[in-house]
Every structure is written in C-alpha cells, then in structure tokens.
C-alpha cells in the first residue's frame, strides 16, 4: 500500500470514532483491522514468517480485549502440526461460554494466513501479497462478530471463534481443529466461515457456498429476506466446494457455509464493476475503489443466520459430505 493511501485510510479511521455502540465505530474498528493485517509490515502473512506470528498476536490481543475465553488455560493459540519442525503455526481460538454447561457449539471461522512475498521481479516491483480481501477482511469480520456477540446475554451454546492458519497451503488449521476441537464435532450446530467480505458498497443480494449437499438453503433464504436480502445464486459456486476451510468441516459431516454478497444495488439495479484488486496477487490491497458502506449489513446477515441456528440447534445437516472431500492445494 502506498503511503498516501495509508494516511487517507488512517484519517478515515480516526474521523469515525464516536460512541461505543455506534455503527461508525464498528466500521472504524473493522477498517483498523484490515489496514493492519494487510499492511506491508506483515509481509503478506506467509507461512513460517514473522508476519504471520505478528498477525496471530494481533488477533489474540483482540480476542483478549473482547473478553473471549482462551483456547486452553492461558493461551489462545492452538499449535498446528506441520512437517517442518522449525516453523511455528497456530490457529487463534477464543470462545464464549454457554449459560449452562453444554457440549453444543456454534463456530465462526476465518483464515488469517496469506501468500507472503513473491520471489523474482525487478527492483522496485511490488512483491508483497498483502491479502487484504483474502482474508484480512474476513478476520476483521470475525473479530467484530465476536465483539457483538460478547455484548449479548449468555445463551444456550458455546460460541467459538477460530482464525485458521495454513489455509493457503493445505487447510492445515481447519484440519487441526477437526482433530482437536474444543467441543465435539457432532455437537456443532453450524460453522459460519468468513472467506472474503463485502467492500464493494451496499448490496441487496447474496449467495451461499455450498448450495448443494446441505439442507439449510431455504431456512437461510427466509432469514435473509427478513433483512431485505434477496438470494441470487451464482452458477459457478459449485466449483468452490473444495476451496474453503469450510470444506474440511463439511467433509466430516459438520454443517458449514460461507456467505458472499452479490452485484445488485439497493435500488435493484446492477452494480458497476469495481476494481478491488485480484486476490492471490500483489494487487490484493486496499485501494481508492473500496467502499466500506456495506460492511455492517453483511455482518448483520451473518449474525441473523447464526441466531436462527442458535435457536434451532441440530437442524442444519450435511446431506452429501462426499461433495467436499478436500484435496491438498497445489500452490
């Protein structure tokens, strides 16, 4: 990110600070997370880098400030087993305890690792894969959803927040959680995966991944319609079945979804194309075309779906787990 752009976004951030419960402050906190996590300082949060360790510390600090319980005793870090013993990789996990003892949980999940720094190129070239859309925005949403839910009265579920590592390599973080979950997999009511988030501006349509192999789509459409969201399925989404951390959960029979917003404006007209910067490239960084005005509505949609399954535990099912068999990524 160039220095002028960084300064302008910092000014936006501090100009929005107001009362603790205001939408403006929620936006400013979201923006703050994205700015830091996608900054050149973290060098793309690549596997085994100092940048990914700093990102983990940042997320851990946020979870602690919000008041989430740590994953284990005094740590929010869940070590992730990897082949190279010299590398340290961790999921960052915090959770809210249910009002009464139960093994039932609802999970929010977002990857926080990135592709790091590319090799080669000419002197002066941009070599950092900042990973702003993929997935600093998703982690920002994870943190702010945790903040909102922590302010509510305790409920009948444990709510778990997981920032996963190694998604960009082999889904290592989500695999680790499946192997060592806080609460039994069969008692997870739903996993809400956040991989990318709306920074295109206000939208009126959304779609869900996956759209096949689950029984939840009609319920989600009804919940969303109450917030004036229109379901607009995309024909290409089926190719994404094995490309998210949620696929690891789904392949084990754990219901999981990712919610993306579409390309319809609030007035029903098609949205113009927005040059946000391609993911998995050095162009995936905050730019002047980003529009944060749709963030709160996207957060509210995730919360509404979560609320429904908190009130209807055990109703979400995976009907065809074989659709989600995860293969190692070819990077």
Secondary structure as UniProt FT lines:
FT   HELIX           3..15
FT   TURN            20..21
FT   HELIX           23..37
FT   HELIX           40..45
FT   TURN            47..48
FT   HELIX           50..66
FT   STRAND          69..70
FT   TURN            73..74
FT   STRAND          77..79
FT   TURN            85..86
FT   STRAND          90..96
FT   STRAND          105..111
FT   TURN            123..124
FT   HELIX           132..136
FT   HELIX           137..150
FT   STRAND          158..164
FT   TURN            167..170
FT   HELIX           172..179
FT   HELIX           185..187
FT   STRAND          188..193
FT   STRAND          205..209
FT   HELIX           217..225
FT   TURN            226..228
FT   STRAND          230..231
FT   HELIX           235..240
FT   TURN            241..242
FT   HELIX           246..251
FT   TURN            252..253
FT   STRAND          256..261
FT   TURN            266..267
FT   TURN            279..280
FT   TURN            282..283
FT   TURN            288..289
FT   HELIX           292..294
FT   HELIX           295..311
FT   TURN            313..314
FT   HELIX           321..324
//
